[in-house]
Amino acid sequence: MDKPLVKISIRAENQRAIVEAAEAVFAEAGFKGATTAAIAAKAGVPKANLHYYFSTKEDLYRAVVERVLTAWLAAASSFDESDDPREALARYIGAKMDLARSMPLSSRIWATEIMRGAPVIQDFLDTTLAQWVEQRSRIVRRWIADGRVRPIEPKYLFYMIWATTQQYANAAHEMASLENGRPLTDEQFEAAKKQVIETIIAGVAPQTGRRASPSQT
């Protein structure tokens, strides 16, 4: 009874090691420059083993991109768990900031792919991401109608959150250069996260003493 579980565990561990190695190679060499041989060597597995799990380099690249996209979309679970705009947005922004720090290579791969015109992942953008944005935009529009958020375009809010939070992954070297060659400490990162959250929430909060009327939406 334990053998199938052992096989599943080994398979999952092998796939994890290969995907993590692929992140490092794709981040350094780009999609065109990366090879499955280099990724297999980085993962410490024979190339044949890599192709047992991922038939092509594109399959592996998509697995890397899907991993970070799934994490980003899951970070917005706060929209489903809380109807308080401040709490939902604070938790979402904080989670996105944490992911920028814990998954920096994936974030850089995503940014590079988007700047190339998304030749490999356009279907993700047209389906998974588009559906996510529409679902979360409906929640923001409800907050606006209730007067709890000022009249804004929800998509522009998401663009701002993505740009700001992913800066902490994509421009980590730039930030370190401005910190005398040292990356942000844990204390600095938490202070930055707090400031980002407070600034964005203050920007979307309705004016004191006024409620946004439904006609303004």
Sine and cosine of phi, psi and omega as CSV:
sin_phi,cos_phi,sin_psi,cos_psi,sin_omega,cos_omega
0.00,0.00,-0.46,0.89,-0.04,-1.00
-0.99,0.14,-0.36,0.93,-0.11,-0.99
-0.87,0.49,-0.72,0.70,0.04,-1.00
-0.86,0.51,-0.62,0.79,0.01,-1.00
-0.91,0.41,-0.63,0.78,0.03,-1.00
-0.89,0.45,-0.67,0.75,0.01,-1.00
-0.89,0.45,-0.67,0.74,0.03,-1.00
-0.89,0.45,-0.67,0.74,-0.01,-1.00
-0.89,0.45,-0.69,0.72,0.01,-1.00
-0.90,0.43,-0.69,0.72,0.01,-1.00
-0.86,0.50,-0.73,0.68,-0.02,-1.00
-0.89,0.45,-0.65,0.76,0.00,-1.00
-0.92,0.39,-0.66,0.75,0.02,-1.00
-0.90,0.44,-0.69,0.72,0.01,-1.00
-0.90,0.44,-0.66,0.75,0.02,-1.00
-0.87,0.50,-0.73,0.69,-0.02,-1.00
-0.89,0.46,-0.64,0.76,-0.01,-1.00
-0.93,0.37,-0.69,0.73,-0.01,-1.00
-0.91,0.41,-0.65,0.76,0.02,-1.00
-0.91,0.41,-0.63,0.78,0.06,-1.00
-0.91,0.41,-0.65,0.76,0.01,-1.00
-0.89,0.46,-0.63,0.77,0.05,-1.00
-0.82,0.58,-0.76,0.65,-0.05,-1.00
-0.90,0.44,-0.69,0.73,-0.04,-1.00
-0.95,0.32,-0.69,0.72,0.01,-1.00
-0.90,0.43,-0.62,0.79,0.00,-1.00
-0.90,0.43,-0.56,0.83,-0.04,-1.00
-1.00,0.08,-0.67,0.74,-0.14,-0.99
-0.97,-0.26,-0.23,0.97,-0.09,-1.00
0.98,0.19,0.15,-0.99,-0.05,-1.00
-0.90,0.43,-0.72,0.70,-0.06,-1.00
-0.93,0.37,-0.62,0.78,-0.07,-1.00
-0.98,0.19,-0.36,0.93,-0.03,-1.00
-0.97,0.25,0.53,-0.85,0.08,-1.00
-0.78,-0.62,0.47,-0.88,0.03,-1.00
-0.92,0.39,-0.45,0.89,0.05,-1.00
-0.91,0.42,-0.68,0.73,0.01,-1.00
-0.92,0.40,-0.62,0.79,0.00,-1.00
-0.93,0.37,-0.67,0.74,0.02,-1.00
-0.88,0.47,-0.67,0.74,0.02,-1.00
-0.89,0.45,-0.66,0.75,0.02,-1.00
-0.90,0.44,-0.61,0.79,-0.01,-1.00
-0.99,0.17,-0.25,0.97,-0.02,-1.00
0.97,0.26,0.54,0.84,0.02,-1.00
-0.78,-0.62,0.43,-0.90,0.09,-1.00
-0.89,0.46,0.52,-0.85,0.01,-1.00
-0.85,0.53,-0.59,0.81,0.02,-1.00
-0.88,0.48,-0.59,0.80,0.03,-1.00
-0.91,0.41,-0.65,0.76,0.02,-1.00
-0.86,0.51,-0.72,0.70,-0.04,-1.00
-0.96,0.29,-0.25,0.97,0.12,-0.99
-0.92,0.40,-0.59,0.80,-0.02,-1.00
-1.00,-0.04,-0.57,0.82,-0.05,-1.00
-0.74,-0.67,0.93,-0.36,-0.12,-0.99
-0.89,0.46,-0.63,0.78,-0.07,-1.00
-0.73,-0.68,0.22,-0.98,0.07,-1.00
-0.89,0.45,-0.60,0.80,0.01,-1.00
-0.91,0.42,-0.63,0.77,0.05,-1.00
-0.86,0.51,-0.67,0.74,-0.01,-1.00
-0.94,0.35,-0.65,0.76,0.02,-1.00
-0.88,0.48,-0.69,0.72,0.02,-1.00
-0.90,0.43,-0.57,0.82,0.05,-1.00
-0.90,0.43,-0.64,0.77,0.03,-1.00
-0.90,0.43,-0.73,0.68,-0.03,-1.00
-0.92,0.39,-0.67,0.74,0.00,-1.00
-0.90,0.44,-0.55,0.83,0.01,-1.00
-0.88,0.47,-0.73,0.68,-0.02,-1.00
-0.96,0.28,-0.60,0.80,0.02,-1.00
-0.89,0.45,-0.66,0.75,0.03,-1.00
-0.88,0.48,-0.67,0.75,0.02,-1.00
-0.91,0.42,-0.68,0.74,0.01,-1.00
-0.89,0.45,-0.70,0.71,-0.03,-1.00
-0.93,0.37,-0.59,0.81,0.03,-1.00
-0.92,0.39,-0.42,0.91,0.00,-1.00
-0.89,0.45,-0.36,0.93,-0.02,-1.00
-1.00,-0.01,0.30,0.95,0.06,-1.00
-0.87,0.50,-0.37,0.93,0.00,-1.00
-0.88,0.48,-0.45,0.89,0.03,-1.00
-0.92,0.40,-0.47,0.88,0.00,-1.00
-1.00,0.00,-0.38,0.93,-0.10,-0.99
-0.99,-0.12,-0.29,0.96,-0.01,-1.00
-0.63,-0.78,0.69,-0.72,0.05,-1.00
-0.99,-0.15,0.16,0.99,0.07,-1.00
-1.00,0.00,0.91,-0.41,-0.05,-1.00
-0.81,0.59,-0.67,0.75,-0.02,-1.00
-0.89,0.46,-0.73,0.69,-0.02,-1.00
-0.92,0.38,-0.72,0.70,-0.03,-1.00
-0.88,0.47,-0.72,0.70,-0.01,-1.00
-0.94,0.35,-0.65,0.76,0.00,-1.00
-0.88,0.48,-0.70,0.72,-0.01,-1.00
-0.93,0.38,-0.62,0.78,0.01,-1.00
-0.92,0.40,-0.75,0.66,0.00,-1.00
-0.88,0.47,-0.69,0.73,0.01,-1.00
-0.88,0.47,-0.67,0.75,0.02,-1.00
-0.91,0.42,-0.64,0.77,0.02,-1.00
-0.91,0.41,-0.62,0.79,0.05,-1.00
-0.90,0.44,-0.69,0.72,0.00,-1.00
-0.90,0.45,-0.62,0.79,0.02,-1.00
-0.93,0.37,-0.56,0.83,0.05,-1.00
-0.88,0.48,-0.54,0.84,-0.01,-1.00
-1.00,0.09,-0.57,0.82,-0.06,-1.00
-1.00,0.04,-0.37,0.93,-0.01,-1.00
-0.77,-0.64,0.80,0.60,-0.09,-1.00
-0.91,0.41,-0.60,0.80,-0.04,-1.00
-0.91,0.41,-0.69,0.73,0.02,-1.00
-0.88,0.48,-0.65,0.76,0.01,-1.00
-0.89,0.46,-0.64,0.77,-0.01,-1.00
-0.94,0.35,-0.61,0.79,0.06,-1.00
-0.88,0.47,-0.70,0.71,0.02,-1.00
-0.86,0.51,-0.73,0.68,-0.03,-1.00
-0.87,0.49,-0.67,0.74,0.02,-1.00
-0.90,0.44,-0.67,0.74,0.02,-1.00
-0.88,0.47,-0.69,0.72,0.00,-1.00
-0.90,0.43,-0.66,0.75,0.00,-1.00
-0.92,0.40,-0.39,0.92,0.06,-1.00
-0.99,0.11,-0.02,1.00,-0.02,-1.00
1.00,-0.02,0.27,0.96,0.05,-1.00
0.81,0.59,0.78,0.62,-0.03,-1.00
-0.91,0.42,-0.42,0.91,-0.05,-1.00
-0.98,-0.18,-0.50,0.86,-0.16,-0.99
-0.89,-0.45,0.31,0.95,-0.02,-1.00
-0.83,0.56,-0.56,0.83,0.01,-1.00
-0.90,0.43,-0.54,0.84,0.09,-1.00
-0.88,0.47,-0.69,0.72,-0.04,-1.00
-0.91,0.42,-0.65,0.76,-0.07,-1.00
-0.97,0.26,-0.35,0.94,-0.07,-1.00
-0.89,-0.46,-0.98,0.20,-0.11,-0.99
-0.84,0.55,-0.78,0.63,-0.05,-1.00
-0.94,0.35,-0.68,0.73,-0.01,-1.00
-0.87,0.49,-0.67,0.74,0.01,-1.00
-0.91,0.41,-0.64,0.77,0.01,-1.00
-0.89,0.46,-0.72,0.69,-0.02,-1.00
-0.88,0.47,-0.67,0.74,-0.01,-1.00
-0.91,0.41,-0.66,0.75,0.01,-1.00
-0.90,0.44,-0.72,0.69,-0.02,-1.00
-0.96,0.29,-0.50,0.86,0.04,-1.00
-0.91,0.42,-0.59,0.81,0.04,-1.00
-0.88,0.48,-0.61,0.79,0.02,-1.00
-0.92,0.40,-0.70,0.72,0.01,-1.00
-0.89,0.46,-0.66,0.75,0.03,-1.00
-0.89,0.46,-0.57,0.82,0.05,-1.00
-0.92,0.40,-0.65,0.76,0.06,-1.00
-0.87,0.48,-0.65,0.76,0.02,-1.00
-0.89,0.45,-0.72,0.69,-0.01,-1.00
-0.88,0.48,-0.52,0.85,0.01,-1.00
-0.99,0.11,-0.07,1.00,0.01,-1.00
0.99,0.17,0.27,0.96,-0.04,-1.00
-0.99,-0.11,-0.16,0.99,0.07,-1.00
-0.65,-0.76,0.63,-0.77,0.00,-1.00
-0.92,0.38,0.39,-0.92,-0.02,-1.00
-0.88,0.47,0.91,-0.40,-0.01,-1.00
-0.62,-0.78,0.26,-0.97,0.14,-0.99
-1.00,0.03,0.90,-0.44,-0.06,-1.00
-0.81,0.58,-0.65,0.76,-0.03,-1.00
-0.88,0.47,-0.62,0.79,0.01,-1.00
-0.91,0.41,-0.56,0.83,0.06,-1.00
-0.89,0.45,-0.71,0.70,0.01,-1.00
-0.91,0.42,-0.65,0.76,0.03,-1.00
-0.85,0.52,-0.66,0.75,-0.01,-1.00
-0.91,0.42,-0.68,0.73,0.01,-1.00
-0.89,0.45,-0.70,0.71,-0.02,-1.00
-0.89,0.45,-0.73,0.68,-0.04,-1.00
-0.88,0.48,-0.68,0.73,-0.06,-1.00
-0.94,0.34,-0.74,0.67,-0.07,-1.00
-0.94,0.34,-0.64,0.77,-0.03,-1.00
-0.96,0.29,-0.26,0.96,0.11,-0.99
-0.84,0.54,-0.53,0.85,-0.06,-1.00
-0.96,0.26,-0.17,0.99,0.14,-0.99
-0.97,-0.23,-0.78,0.63,-0.13,-0.99
-0.94,0.34,-0.46,0.89,-0.05,-1.00
-0.88,-0.48,0.50,0.87,-0.03,-1.00
-0.87,0.50,-0.62,0.79,0.00,-1.00
-0.92,0.39,-0.65,0.76,0.04,-1.00
-0.87,0.49,-0.70,0.72,0.01,-1.00
-0.90,0.43,-0.67,0.74,0.02,-1.00
-0.88,0.48,-0.61,0.79,0.01,-1.00
-0.89,0.46,-0.56,0.83,0.01,-1.00
-0.99,0.13,-0.11,0.99,0.04,-1.00
-0.93,-0.37,0.62,0.78,0.03,-1.00
0.87,0.49,0.58,0.81,0.08,-1.00
0.99,0.13,0.15,0.99,-0.03,-1.00
-0.89,-0.46,0.65,-0.76,0.07,-1.00
-0.92,0.39,0.31,-0.95,0.02,-1.00
-0.86,0.50,0.69,-0.72,0.10,-0.99
-0.96,0.29,0.18,-0.98,0.04,-1.00
-0.85,0.53,-0.65,0.76,-0.02,-1.00
-0.91,0.41,-0.67,0.74,0.02,-1.00
-0.91,0.41,-0.65,0.76,-0.01,-1.00
-0.90,0.43,-0.68,0.73,0.01,-1.00
-0.90,0.43,-0.60,0.80,0.04,-1.00
-0.92,0.40,-0.65,0.76,0.03,-1.00
-0.90,0.44,-0.69,0.73,0.01,-1.00
-0.87,0.49,-0.70,0.71,0.01,-1.00
-0.87,0.48,-0.67,0.74,-0.03,-1.00
-0.93,0.37,-0.66,0.75,0.03,-1.00
-0.88,0.48,-0.73,0.68,0.00,-1.00
-0.86,0.51,-0.76,0.64,-0.05,-1.00
-0.90,0.44,-0.63,0.77,-0.04,-1.00
-0.92,0.38,-0.71,0.71,-0.01,-1.00
-0.93,0.37,-0.69,0.73,-0.01,-1.00
-0.91,0.42,-0.64,0.77,0.04,-1.00
-0.89,0.45,-0.54,0.84,-0.02,-1.00
-0.95,0.32,-0.44,0.90,-0.03,-1.00
-0.97,-0.23,-0.13,0.99,-0.02,-1.00
-0.93,0.37,0.60,-0.80,0.04,-1.00
-0.92,0.40,0.43,-0.90,0.01,-1.00
-0.88,0.47,0.59,-0.80,-0.04,-1.00
-0.84,0.54,0.77,-0.64,0.05,-1.00
0.99,0.13,-0.03,1.00,0.01,-1.00
-0.82,-0.57,0.57,-0.82,0.07,-1.00
-0.92,-0.38,0.71,-0.71,0.04,-1.00
-0.93,0.37,0.81,-0.58,-0.01,-1.00
-0.99,0.15,0.48,-0.88,0.01,-1.00
-0.83,0.56,-0.50,0.87,-0.02,-1.00
-0.91,0.41,-0.38,0.93,0.00,-1.00
-0.98,0.20,-0.22,0.98,-0.05,-1.00
-1.00,0.01,0.00,0.00,0.00,0.00
